[in-house]
C-alpha cells in the first residue's frame, strides 16, 4: 500500500477526485443562485415554487420591468461591445509589432505589455481613477473612462492569444507569399489575417466576457447610476433587501459569459482546422 501511494511515476490516483471536488465547489453555489432566480416568492433561500416572475412577469421587480436593472444590463453590453471593437484591433496590431520587434527594446516592450495581466485589478482601478480625475480631467469619469479602462486591461489578453497563434503558424506562409512577389499589404490581408482569424475571433469573445464580468476598474470609473453595470448593481443592491431579480440578472449575465467563452473555443478549433488550406490557396493565388 505504501509503495502504491508513494510511486511518483504511477498513474495519478487522486487527481480526478480533487478535480471533481473543485468543480463541485465552484459550480454548485452558482447553480443554487440560478435556481432561486426561478423562485415564485421573494425569498432567496426558501423555495416557494417555480416561476418566471423575476425575469419578466413581476410588474415592478423583474429584470424586464425594472428600469434600473434593465439599464445596468444594457450598459454592460454597451461597454463590452466597445471594448471588443477597440481592444481587439489594437491588440492584433500590437502582437504583430512585438512579434517582429526583435531587440532589447522589443523585449522590454513585451514585458511592459504583460503588466496589466499581473497587476492587481484594485491597483489598476485606483490608478486609473486618479488618472481620469487629476490628469485627464477633460475626460472625467463615466462611460468613456470605463471604455478606456476596460480596453487597457483587455489588450494584453488579445496580444497573448494572437502571439500564440503567430508562433504556431510560423513565418513560412508570409515568406512564401513575399517570394512570389506579393506586397506587404497583400501578405497581411490575404495570408496573415486569414491565418489569424481563429485567434482574432476568440479574442473578440474573450474581451467580451472580460468586460461583462469586470467590477473593480468599471466601478472606480463609474459616475452615477447611469454608468452602473451588472456587477456594480449586484454589489450595491446586495446590501439592501434583494429579491430573486438579482439572481435572475446574474443568471442572464452568467449565461451570456459562458456562451461567449464556449463560442470562442468552438470558433478557434473550427477555424484552426480550416485556415491551413485556405492560406495555401491564397499563397498560390498570389
C-alpha positions as CSV (number, residue, x, y, z in Angstrom):
1,X,0.0,0.0,0.0
2,X,2.8,2.4,0.9
3,X,4.6,1.8,-2.4
4,X,1.2,2.2,-4.3
5,X,0.7,5.6,-2.8
6,X,4.3,6.8,-2.9
7,X,5.1,5.8,-6.5
8,X,5.6,9.2,-8.3
9,X,5.6,7.6,-11.7
10,X,2.4,5.7,-11.4
11,X,-1.0,6.7,-12.8
12,X,-2.5,9.7,-11.0
13,X,-4.8,8.3,-8.4
14,X,-6.3,11.4,-6.6
15,X,-6.1,14.0,-9.4
16,X,-9.5,13.2,-10.8
17,X,-11.0,13.2,-7.3
18,X,-9.5,16.6,-6.5
19,X,-10.6,18.0,-9.9
20,X,-14.2,17.0,-9.4
21,X,-14.2,18.3,-5.8
22,X,-13.0,21.7,-7.1
23,X,-15.6,21.7,-9.9
24,X,-18.4,20.9,-7.5
25,X,-17.2,23.5,-5.0
26,X,-17.1,26.1,-7.8
27,X,-20.3,25.3,-9.7
28,X,-22.8,24.3,-7.1
29,X,-23.2,27.8,-5.4
30,X,-23.7,29.3,-8.9
31,X,-26.3,26.6,-9.7
32,X,-28.1,27.3,-6.4
33,X,-28.2,31.1,-7.2
34,X,-29.5,30.4,-10.7
35,X,-32.2,28.0,-9.3
36,X,-33.5,30.7,-6.9
37,X,-33.9,33.1,-9.8
38,X,-36.9,31.0,-10.8
39,X,-38.4,31.1,-7.2
40,X,-42.0,32.2,-7.1
41,X,-41.6,34.1,-3.9
42,X,-39.3,36.9,-2.7
43,X,-37.0,34.6,-0.7
44,X,-33.5,33.8,-1.9
45,X,-33.1,30.9,0.5
46,X,-36.5,29.2,0.7
47,X,-38.0,27.5,-2.4
48,X,-41.6,28.6,-3.0
49,X,-42.3,27.2,-6.4
50,X,-41.1,27.6,-10.0
51,X,-41.9,30.8,-11.8
52,X,-40.5,33.3,-14.4
53,X,-41.7,36.1,-12.2
54,X,-38.3,37.7,-11.6
55,X,-37.4,37.6,-15.3
56,X,-40.5,39.1,-16.8
57,X,-43.8,38.8,-15.0
58,X,-43.4,40.9,-11.9
59,X,-44.7,44.4,-12.8
60,X,-42.2,46.2,-10.5
61,X,-39.2,44.0,-9.6
62,X,-38.5,41.8,-12.6
63,X,-35.4,42.3,-14.8
64,X,-37.6,43.3,-17.8
65,X,-39.9,45.7,-15.9
66,X,-37.3,47.3,-13.5
67,X,-35.7,50.1,-15.5
68,X,-32.6,50.2,-13.3
69,X,-31.8,46.5,-13.7
70,X,-32.5,46.7,-17.4
71,X,-30.3,49.7,-17.9
72,X,-27.4,48.0,-16.0
73,X,-27.7,45.1,-18.4
74,X,-27.7,47.3,-21.4
75,X,-24.8,49.4,-20.2
76,X,-22.7,46.2,-19.5
77,X,-23.4,45.1,-23.1
78,X,-22.6,48.6,-24.4
79,X,-19.2,48.6,-22.7
80,X,-18.5,45.0,-23.8
81,X,-19.2,45.9,-27.4
82,X,-17.0,49.0,-27.4
83,X,-14.2,47.1,-25.6
84,X,-14.4,44.3,-28.3
85,X,-14.3,46.7,-31.2
86,X,-11.4,48.8,-29.8
87,X,-9.2,46.3,-27.9
88,X,-9.1,43.6,-30.5
89,X,-7.7,45.6,-33.5
90,X,-5.2,47.3,-31.2
91,X,-4.2,44.0,-29.6
92,X,-3.7,42.4,-33.0
93,X,-1.5,45.3,-34.2
94,X,0.5,45.2,-31.0
95,X,1.0,41.5,-31.3
96,X,2.3,41.8,-34.8
97,X,4.6,44.6,-33.9
98,X,6.0,42.8,-30.9
99,X,6.5,39.6,-32.8
100,X,8.7,41.4,-35.3
101,X,10.5,43.7,-32.9
102,X,13.5,41.5,-32.2
103,X,15.7,43.7,-30.0
104,X,16.3,44.6,-26.3
105,X,13.8,47.4,-26.5
106,X,11.3,45.0,-28.1
107,X,11.8,42.6,-25.2
108,X,11.3,45.4,-22.7
109,X,8.1,46.5,-24.6
110,X,6.8,42.9,-24.4
111,X,7.4,42.8,-20.7
112,X,5.5,46.1,-20.3
113,X,2.6,44.8,-22.3
114,X,2.2,42.0,-19.8
115,X,2.0,44.3,-16.8
116,X,-1.9,44.6,-16.9
117,X,-2.0,40.8,-16.6
118,X,-0.1,40.7,-13.4
119,X,-1.1,44.0,-11.8
120,X,-3.8,43.6,-9.1
121,X,-7.1,44.9,-10.5
122,X,-7.6,47.0,-7.4
123,X,-4.3,48.8,-8.1
124,X,-5.2,49.4,-11.7
125,X,-8.7,50.7,-10.9
126,X,-7.3,53.1,-8.3
127,X,-4.6,54.4,-10.6
128,X,-7.0,54.9,-13.5
129,X,-9.3,56.8,-11.1
130,X,-6.5,59.2,-10.2
131,X,-5.6,59.4,-13.9
132,X,-9.0,60.5,-15.1
133,X,-9.7,62.8,-12.2
134,X,-6.3,64.5,-11.8
135,X,-4.6,64.3,-15.2
136,X,-7.3,63.8,-17.8
137,X,-10.0,65.8,-16.1
138,X,-11.4,66.8,-19.5
139,X,-12.5,63.2,-19.9
140,X,-13.6,62.6,-16.4
141,X,-15.4,59.7,-15.0
142,X,-18.2,57.9,-16.9
143,X,-18.7,55.8,-19.9
144,X,-15.7,57.0,-22.0
145,X,-13.4,56.4,-19.0
146,X,-14.9,53.0,-18.4
147,X,-14.3,52.0,-22.0
148,X,-10.7,53.2,-21.9
149,X,-10.2,51.3,-18.6
150,X,-11.6,48.1,-20.0
151,X,-9.6,48.4,-23.2
152,X,-6.4,49.0,-21.2
153,X,-6.5,45.7,-19.3
154,X,-8.0,43.6,-22.0
155,X,-5.5,44.4,-24.7
156,X,-2.9,42.2,-23.0
157,X,-5.2,39.1,-23.4
158,X,-5.6,39.8,-27.1
159,X,-1.8,40.1,-27.5
160,X,-1.2,36.8,-25.7
161,X,-3.8,34.9,-27.8
162,X,-2.7,36.4,-31.2
163,X,1.0,35.9,-30.4
164,X,0.4,32.3,-29.6
165,X,-1.3,31.8,-32.9
166,X,1.6,33.6,-34.7
167,X,4.1,31.2,-33.0
168,X,2.1,28.2,-34.1
169,X,1.8,29.1,-37.8
170,X,5.4,30.3,-38.2
171,X,6.7,32.7,-40.8
172,X,6.7,30.3,-43.7
173,X,3.4,31.4,-45.3
174,X,4.4,35.1,-45.2
175,X,7.8,34.3,-46.7
176,X,6.3,32.2,-49.4
177,X,3.9,35.0,-50.4
178,X,6.7,37.5,-50.3
179,X,8.9,35.3,-52.5
180,X,6.0,35.1,-55.0
181,X,6.0,38.9,-55.3
182,X,3.2,39.9,-53.0
183,X,3.5,43.4,-51.5
184,X,3.3,43.6,-47.7
185,X,-0.3,44.8,-47.7
186,X,-1.4,41.7,-49.7
187,X,0.6,39.4,-47.4
188,X,-1.2,40.9,-44.4
189,X,-4.6,41.0,-46.0
190,X,-4.7,37.7,-47.9
191,X,-2.4,35.4,-45.9
192,X,-1.7,36.6,-42.4
193,X,-5.1,37.8,-41.3
194,X,-6.9,34.6,-42.6
195,X,-4.4,32.6,-40.6
196,X,-5.0,34.7,-37.5
197,X,-8.8,34.7,-37.8
198,X,-9.3,32.0,-35.2
199,X,-7.3,34.0,-32.7
200,X,-9.0,37.2,-33.6
201,X,-12.5,35.8,-33.2
202,X,-11.5,34.2,-29.9
203,X,-10.0,37.5,-28.7
204,X,-13.3,39.3,-29.5
205,X,-15.3,36.9,-27.5
206,X,-12.9,36.7,-24.6
207,X,-12.7,40.5,-24.4
208,X,-16.5,40.5,-24.3
209,X,-16.5,38.0,-21.4
210,X,-13.9,40.0,-19.5
211,X,-15.8,43.2,-19.9
212,X,-19.1,41.7,-18.8
213,X,-17.6,40.3,-15.6
214,X,-15.4,43.3,-14.7
215,X,-16.2,45.0,-11.4
216,X,-13.2,46.8,-9.9
217,X,-12.0,49.0,-12.8
218,X,-15.5,49.7,-14.0
219,X,-16.8,50.7,-10.6
220,X,-13.8,53.0,-10.0
221,X,-14.6,54.8,-13.3
222,X,-18.4,54.9,-12.9
223,X,-20.2,58.2,-12.5
224,X,-23.7,57.9,-11.0
225,X,-26.4,55.3,-11.6
226,X,-26.3,55.8,-15.4
227,X,-22.9,54.1,-15.6
228,X,-23.7,51.2,-13.3
229,X,-23.0,47.8,-14.9
230,X,-24.5,44.4,-13.7
231,X,-21.6,43.6,-11.3
232,X,-21.9,47.1,-9.7
233,X,-25.7,46.8,-9.5
234,X,-25.4,43.3,-7.9
235,X,-22.9,44.6,-5.3
236,X,-24.8,47.7,-4.4
237,X,-28.2,46.0,-4.2
238,X,-27.0,43.1,-2.2
239,X,-26.6,45.3,0.8
240,X,-30.3,46.1,1.0
241,X,-33.2,43.7,0.8
242,X,-32.5,42.0,-2.5
243,X,-35.1,39.9,-4.4
244,X,-34.5,37.0,-6.7
245,X,-34.5,39.6,-9.5
246,X,-30.8,40.0,-8.7
247,X,-30.3,36.2,-9.2
248,X,-32.2,36.5,-12.5
249,X,-30.0,39.3,-13.7
250,X,-26.8,37.5,-12.6
251,X,-28.1,34.3,-14.3
252,X,-28.6,36.2,-17.6
253,X,-25.0,37.5,-17.5
254,X,-23.6,34.1,-16.5
255,X,-25.3,32.5,-19.5
256,X,-24.0,35.2,-21.8
257,X,-20.5,34.9,-20.5
258,X,-20.4,31.1,-20.7
259,X,-21.9,31.2,-24.2
260,X,-19.2,33.7,-25.4
261,X,-16.4,31.5,-24.0
262,X,-17.8,28.3,-25.4
263,X,-18.3,30.0,-28.8
264,X,-14.7,31.3,-28.7
265,X,-13.5,27.8,-28.1
266,X,-15.6,26.3,-30.9
267,X,-14.7,29.0,-33.4
268,X,-11.0,28.7,-32.6
269,X,-11.0,24.9,-33.0
270,X,-13.0,25.0,-36.2
271,X,-11.1,27.9,-37.8
272,X,-7.8,26.4,-36.8
273,X,-8.6,23.2,-38.8
274,X,-9.6,25.1,-41.9
275,X,-7.2,28.0,-42.2
276,X,-4.2,26.0,-43.3
277,X,-5.7,25.0,-46.7
278,X,-7.1,28.5,-47.3
279,X,-3.7,30.0,-46.6
280,X,-2.1,27.7,-49.1
281,X,-4.7,28.7,-51.7
282,X,-4.1,32.4,-51.0
283,X,-0.3,31.9,-51.4
284,X,-0.9,30.0,-54.6
285,X,-3.3,32.7,-55.9
286,X,-0.7,35.4,-55.3
